[in-house]
Amino acid sequence: MAGNFWKSSHYEQWILDKHELLRQRSDDLKHFSEEEYQKLMIFFSNYIQIIGQEVGKVRMQVTASAIVYFRRFYARQSIFSNIDPFLLAPTCIFLASKVEEHGQMSVNKISQLATNIWKRFGEKPFPVQDLTVRTAAIYEAEFCLLEILDCCLIVYHPYRPLNQLILDIKQNLKDFKDVDSLASDAWRVCNDSLRTDVAILYPPHQIAIACIMIAAILNNKEKDLKNWFAELSVDFEKVFEIQQMIFNMYRIWKSFEGKNFDEQLLALFEKLQYVRPQATIPPALHQQGGHHMDMQMH
């Protein structure tokens, strides 16, 4: 995306202080551990991605913006607030499709997909049961989302600086082999980083560098890129923080998608529904008796 990140609303309003973020999240952390909270965020990030994949040929930028909107919203609001995350997820995709000029998606199709995902039954019923996301509710939730985001909808993703950095490696390290493999892994890590808080804590160029560093580790190319990294003008303390957050996310994600995935997710949802006062659940989600959904975590 063209424009100056340092003069954008993204930088001025949505690069948050880590301590302030934890303070804002304090009500949620009375009921969830930090790891449990991150598992919920991983789940809903995957849920948003699945909606994006199944609604049509959605560019990754649309899905990425939707996930960032979701993160921003719950950075300002408790996950136990009036807007249910099962409603907010498809709403974020709907809004992002317009902002990223994908072409407005059919809200009917999005609501049907968001509902049908829950019909991939497993053996155990979830407390959320068989949810039906009403079309009108997405429009209503969109106004709430815009209000919390303060209409700051432009998101600077790490993809552009990532491509520029990879191009620099190609141009200046002629003897470096497997650049394409490095780029592919860095892009994948960049996508996965959306399952952490880094998008609301750090500038995109720092995230891009951290993703290349992780890709270099995966490809055993740290020594080959050591001098190249040393020449970068960047706050490496921040880059290492991002790196550790991504590694920690992979650890949590791996433990989450194991054999007891059903039980872990059920426990999280039970806690979410138990704490949330029934009166605050909007009529956006009509619950009909249902069963456990088997969602693959990829």
N, C-alpha and C positions, 0 to 999 in steps of 0.2 A: 504494500500500500504506500502510495506516495505521500509526502508530507513530513513534517518535522516532529518526531516523537517527543522531543524535549519541550515542545510548545503545545503538546496535545493534552486533551482531558485525560487520556490514559495515564500520562506521566503525572499530571498535576493533581488528579483526584483518585486514581486507581492503582498507584503503587503504594501499598499500605505498609505501615510499620508492623513488624512481626509481633511485638508486644501488644500493640493496639489490636491487632487481629485476634490474638488470644483473649484479650479482655472482652472484645465484642462476642467472642464465642463462649464466654464463661458459663452462661446459662445452659448451653448444650453440654458442656463438659462436666456439669453436675450430674448428668445422667449417662453420658457416654465417656469412656476413656478416649484419649487422643487417638489411639489406634482404632478403636471402634468407629469414631467419627470419620476417620480417613477411609475406612472400609465402606461406609455409607457413601462417601463422595466418589470412591472408585466405582461402586455399583451404579450410581446415577450417571456418572460420566459414560459408562458402558451402555447404559439404557439410552442416553441421548444419541450415542454413536449408532446404536442399532436402529433407532427411529430414522436417523439421517440416511443410513444405508438402504433401508427398506422403502423409504418414501420416494426414492428415485436416485438419479445420478447426482448426488449432492457432493460438491467439492469439499475437501477436508477443511478448507478455510471456514465454511459455513458451520460445520460441526464444531470446529475449534472455538469459534466465536460464541456458539450456543453454550458450550461448556464453561467458557469464561464468564458469560452472563450469569449462569447458574452459580458459579463460585462467588461472583461479586454480590449477588443477591443475598446469599447466606453468610457473606462476610458482614452484612449490615443487619440481617434478620436472623432470629433463631430458627432452626429447622423445625421447631415446634410452633412456628408462627401460623397466621391464618392461611397462608398459601402453602398448600400441600406440595411436597417435592414431586409427587407423582403427576401433578398438574403442571408444575413449573417446568419440568423437563421438556415436554412437547411444546410448551409456550416459548421456551428459549430457542428451539429449532425454528419455530414459525417466525419469530422476530429476526433471528440471524439471517434467514433466507432473504428477507427484504433488505436488510442493511448491507449484506454482501452482494446484492444485485444478482442473486441466483435466479430471480424470478419468483414471484410470490407463490408459495405452495398452497395447495388446497387444504384449508383448515379441516375440512371434513375427512380428508385422507389421513392427515396427521392424527386426528382424534381416533379414527378407526384403528390405525396402526398402534398407537399408544395403548389402546384397549386390547387389541388382539395379541400383543406381546404377552399379556397376562394369562392368555388362554393356552400357553405352552405348559400344560399341566405337569406337575410332578406328583409325588405321593402324598406330600403333607400340605394341608391348607395353610396359607398365610393369613395373618390377621387382616391384611388389606383386602383379602378375598379377591373376587373377580371384579376388577374395577372397570367402570365405563366412564371414559373422559368425555364430557359433554362439549360439543363444538362451541356453544355460547360461553362456556367457562374459560376457554382459551382466550377469547377476546377480552373477557373481564380480567383475567390474570395478566394479560399483556399490559394493561394500564397500570397495574400494581408494579410490574417489573420495570416499566419505564420510569415510574416515580422513584423507586429505590435506586435505579441506575442514574437518576438525575439526567436522563436522556443522553448520557455519555455512552454512545453506541459504537464508536470507532475503536477497534482493538488492533494494536500493533503486535502481530505474531512473530515468533522467532524465525519463521521460514525464509523471509527475505534476507536478513543478515546471515542465516545459515548458508543460503545459496551463494552469497557474496564471499563468505569465508572459504567455502569449498572451491570456488573459482580462483581465489587467491592461492590456495594450495596447488591447484593444477598449474597455474602460471609461474609460480616461484619455486616449486619443488619438482623439477622435471624428472628426477630419478625416483620419486615416490610412486610406489606401485599400489594397485588396488584402491585408487581414489573412489571409484564407483561404489565399491563395497563399503568404504568408510562413509560415503555420502548417504547410502541407503540406510545404514545402521543409525547414523546421526538423525536422519529424518524420522525414523521409527521411534527413537528415543524422544525426539521432539514431540511427536504425537502422544507418547506415553506420559510426558511431563505434565500434560493437561490433567492428569489424575493426582496431581499434587497442588500445593498452594503457590508454586513458583510464579504462575502467570499474574498473580495479584500482589506479588512481593518484589519482583525483580524486573529490570528492563529486558527487552527481548534479545539484545545483542549478548548480554551475559548468559541468558538461557541457551542461546545458540552455541556459544563457546563451550559451555558445560556439556552440551549434547555431543559435540565433536570430541571432547576429552573422553567421555564415556565410550563413544564409538571406537576411539583409538585403543582403549583398554580391551574392548571386545575383539578387536582385530590384531592385538599385540603390536601396535604401532606407536606406542608411547615414546620410545626412543627416537623413532624417525621424525616425530613431530615436536620433540622437546625444544629445539631452537626456534621453530616457528611459533610455538606458544609463547616463548620467552620474549619475542619481539612484539607481542600484542600489547596495546595500551588498554589495560582493563584492571579492575579491582579483583584480583584473583581470590581474595578472601570471600567475596560474594560468589564467585564462580564455584569455589569449593563447597560453599553452603548449598548451592543449587544441586551440585553433584551428589552431596550426601542426602538431600531430600529425595532425589530421584532414586537413589539406591535403596533408601528406606521404603519408598513406595513399592519398589519391586519385591522387597522382602514381605511387606504386608500383603501385596497382591497375590504372591505365591502361596502364602499361608491361607489366604481367603478362598482361593479357587481349588483347594485340596478336596480330599474325600468327604470332609464334613462341611462342605460349602452350604448345603441345604440347612443344616442345623445352625450355622453361624448367621446366615441371612435371616432365618426365622427368628432367632434371638434378637437381632437388631430391630426387626420390624415389630416384634412384640413390644419391645421397649419404646419404640417410636409411637406406637398406637396407645400404649398404656399411659405415657406421660402427656401426650397431646390431649387436651380437654375436648370432649366430643363436640361441644358447642363451637369450637374454632374450626372444625373441619368444614370447608365450604361445600355447598351443594353441587360443586363442580364434579365430584366423583360419586357416582351412584354405585353403591356396593350391593352385589347380588349374591350370594354364596359362592364360593369358589375354591380353587385349589392352588397348590404350590406351583410357582412358575420355575421352569428350569432354564435359566439364562446362562449361556456360555460366556466365559470371561476371557476374551481374547484382546 
